[in-house]
């Protein structure tokens, strides 16, 4: 156990040394999004999202599990320990700055601290849900462009299928009420977390890349079916 913790710490330090400019950038954009008013804050939020996604892909690709040159396999670190290190890195590099940004924004708006915590928890949740699918996509690829193609391709297929299927069912995309949209969003979030966790486990622990790809595609397909199911139930 101690040897694995030592190895995790060494990899963590290595990741921080290589990616500290991105960590600093992401933290600065989190704070800028919280402090800047109006369109400036929205622009900072957009840039923050892009920077966060790039950081997620970068830290996974530093020890890419799908690479044909898996030098990390020769290191004295278990696959589960490596995955835990990547999750810990993103927890510290993304979630903590997200909570800090929410806290700063709340204090700047003179919101009582007791009311800031729930909003900060929501911000953490909104950061975690897209982060895990991006991690899963990064674990299946070795380059940033490949990750972007895989992730955006899945999103494009989702959009095309829904745009074709929903009119045939007599439902427009904006016909769902707020409560139905909220239930659907929660269901999709749970599906994204569960599917991404399965992909990461398959890719890191038994190293079954083909099964991980099937799990990724299956999760994307289930997301489409969930949205169609909610629309057809109206």
N, C-alpha and C positions, 0 to 999 in steps of 0.2 A: 504493500500500500504506500509506504513512504517513498519507494523508488518511483512509483507511478506519479505520485504528487510532485516529486522533484522534476520528473520529465515534463509534466504538464506545465509547471512553473517555467521551465526552460523554454518551451515552445511559446508560452504566453509572452515572455520577455522578448523573444525573437519577433513575434508578430507585432508587438508594440513598437519595437525599434524600427521595423520596416514600414509600419503604417501610421506612425505618429502624426505626420502632416494631415492625413485624412481624418484621424481622430480629432485633431484640433479644429479642422474645418467643420466637421459635423457638429461639434460642440458649439462653435461660434455661430453657426447657422440656426441651431436650436434656440440660442439666446436671442439672436436677431429676430427670429420669427416671433418670439414672445414679447420683445420690446418695441419693435418698429410698428408704426400705425399704418392702417390702410393698405394700399397697393404694395408698399415697400415690404410690409410684413408678409403679404401673400407671395411676393417674389422670393423672399427669404425662405418661406415654407416650401415652395416648389424646388428651389435649389437644395434645400435640406433633404427632401425626399430623394432626389437624384444622387446626392452625395452619400446618403445612407445606403442606397442600393449598391452603389459601386463599392463601398467599404465592405458590405456583406460578401459580395462576390470575391473581392480581393483576398479577404482573410481565409475563405474556403480554398481558393486556388493556390494559396501559398503552400498548402499540403494537399493538393487535389487528389481525392480518392479514386477518380476515374482516369488519372494519368497513367500512361504507359511507362513512366519513369518514377515509380513510387519509392523514392529514396527514404521516405518516412517509415516504410515497412522495416528498414534495417535499424531503426532507432529503438531503444528500449522503452517503448510506450505502447500500451494496448490501444486497439482501435476505439474502444469506448472512452478511454481517457482522452484521446485526441479529439473526439467529438465533444466531450465535456469541456475541453479547453476552448474549442471554437464557440460553444454556447456561452461560456463564461466571458470570453472576450467581447462578444456582441452585447451581453448583458451590461457590462461595464461601459463599453464604448457607445452604445446607443440608448439603452433604457434609462440609465442613470442621468445622462444629459437631458433626455426627454422629460424626466420628472423634474429636474432642476429648472428647465425652461418653463414648465407649467407653474412651478413655485414662484419663479421670478415674475412671470406674467400676472399671477394672482396678487402678489404683493404690490406690483406696480398699479394694479387696478383697485387697490385697497379692499381686496376680498379677504374676509376672515380666514385664518389658517385652517380652521375646521372645515371650511367649504372648499379649500384648495385641494385637499387630499383626494376626494372622489374624482375631480376633474383630472388630477395627475394620474390616477389609476386608469382612467379612460384613455389618456394619452399613451400610457404604457401599452395598453391593450391594442390600440390602433397602430402602434409601432411593431408589436410582436406579430400580429396576424399576417401582414404582408412580408415580414422578415423571414418567417419559416419557409414559405413557398419559394422565396428567392434563394434561401440556403439550399433547399432541395434541388432547385434547378442548377445552382452552381456546383453541387456535388456530382451532378451527372455530366458536367462539361469540364473543359480545361482552359477555356479562353472566355474573356468578357463578351465578345461578340456572339459566341455560341450560346452563352447563357441568355443574352438578350433575345436572340432568335427563338430559343426554346420557350422562354417565358412570354414574350410578346406574341409568339405564334399561338400558344395556348389561349391567350386572351383574345386574339383575333378570331380563332375558330369559335370560341364561345360567343363572341358578338355576332358573327355571321349566322351561326345556327339559330340563335335566338331571334335575329331579325327576320329569318325565314319562317321559323316555326310559330312564333306568336301571332302573326296576322292570320295564319290558317286556323288558329283556335279562336279567332274573333276577339283577341285581347291586344290592346296597344301597350307599348312598354310603360306608359304613364298611367295605366288604369288601376294599378294596385294602390290601396290606401296605405297610410303611414304605418299602421299596425302590422299589416301583412309584409311590408318592406322590412320592418324591424325584425320580425320573426325569420324572414328569409335571410337577412344579413347575419343573424346569430347562427343560423344553421350552416351557412356557408363558412363562417369563421371557424366553427367547430370542425367542419369537414376539412378545411385548409390545414388546421393544426394537426388533426389526426393523420391525414394523408402525408403531410410533409414529414411528420415524425416517423412514419413507416418508411418513407423513402430514405431518410437519413440513416435509420437503423440498418436497412438492407445494404446501403452503400458503404457504411463504415464498419459494421460488425461482421456479418458473413461475407461482405464484399460481393454481393450478387447484383451486378450492374444491370443485367437484363431484367431481373425481377423488380429492381428499383425503377427502371424506366416504365415497366408495365404499371407499377403502383402510381407513378406520376401521371401517366395517361389516364388511368382509371379514375384518379381523383378529379382530373379535369372533366372527364365525361360525367361523373356523378354531380359535379357542380352545375353542369348544363341541365341535367335531369332535375335537379332540385329547383332550379329557376323555372323550368317549364312546369313542374309539378305545382309550384305555388301559383303560377299564372293560370293554370287550367282549373284550379280550385276556386277561382273567383266566381 
